[in-house]
Amino acid sequence: MAEQHTPRSLIVTLYGAYGRTPDNSPVPVAELIRLLAAVGVDAPSVRSAVSRLKRRGLLLPERTADGAAGYVLSRQARQLLDDGDGRIYARPAPRLSDGWVLAVFSVPEAERHKRHLLRSRLGRLGFGTAAPGVWIAPERLYEETRNTLRRLGLDPYVDLFRGAHLGFEATAEAVARWWDLPSIAERHGAFLAAHEPVLHAWERASEGGDTAAASEEAYRDYLFALDSWRRLPYADPGLPAELLPADWPGERSAAVFSRLHTRLRAAGLEFVRRRATAPG
């Protein structure tokens, strides 16, 4: 499975990694272009992707202190990124005793487009399908699910419940129906194939050398790894180990990302700050 890094996705990833400041100061367009050029995205593609994100209400135009054109995250976009941090950077060990959250929805036929939106959003939150109109996820996803459905105005159509699975089939067998585990495992495998060799190369690299080149390489490798990883904790809701196949790759890929994050993020930030002060 070949990795895809679209300009729009990379911009969202860049803001998530380096573009959130306490005062939500705007990122100049020229800086976005320079930073995306380092990962192979040309200026027209950056401008086109920014326009699409603006139309979706995720980026808002705002002038910088010196009057340059720039963009800030909308409140919605910042909330999405803040919510995502808990998934991307924290992978708590799930316990079967934590239970489940159920989302049961009913949408009138006249509003069936919202039915599709609900299914799509619940799937993107990591829910599996227990039955038509009944979706299930680990209980810890309750608050994020509640916030997301309210933000999208979908809460009037949904009831949320907490509970335990009581049978009749074994929970591990039910989980294999509720989620497409082979597909999720394949996504973990693709992440590992692309980024585990990168981690090993950094771990083998000697200290010192060209600091500027190293920081740019760290920025590039980290941005690509984060762009690939940030979708995985949504596709894989983090099920208890006893419900998963013995050779499940999720813990290994989470460890690879965590080690890349620890090793590369700060060096990447050095590169971002240097580009921010670059002329033109």
Salt bridges, closest charged atoms under 4 A:
GLU3 OE1 - HIS5 NE2 3.43
GLU3 OE2 - HIS195 NE2 3.10
ASP82 OD1 - ARG20 NH1 2.80
ASP83 OD2 - ARG151 NH1 3.75
ASP85 OD2 - ARG20 NH1 3.00
ASP98 OD1 - ARG95 NH2 2.83
GLU109 OE2 - ARG112 NH1 3.39
GLU109 OE1 - ARG115 NH2 3.40
GLU111 OE2 - LYS114 NZ 3.35
GLU139 OE2 - ARG162 NE 2.44
GLU144 OE1 - ARG87 NE 2.83
GLU169 OE2 - ARG177 NH2 2.37
GLU196 OE1 - ARG252 NH2 2.48
GLU203 OE2 - ARG259 NH2 2.75
ASP227 OD2 - HIS5 ND1 2.77
ASP227 OD1 - ARG230 NE 3.67
ASP227 OD1 - ARG231 NH2 3.79
ASP236 OD2 - ARG91 NH2 3.87
ASP236 OD2 - HIS188 NE2 2.72
GLU270 OE2 - ARG274 NH1 3.56
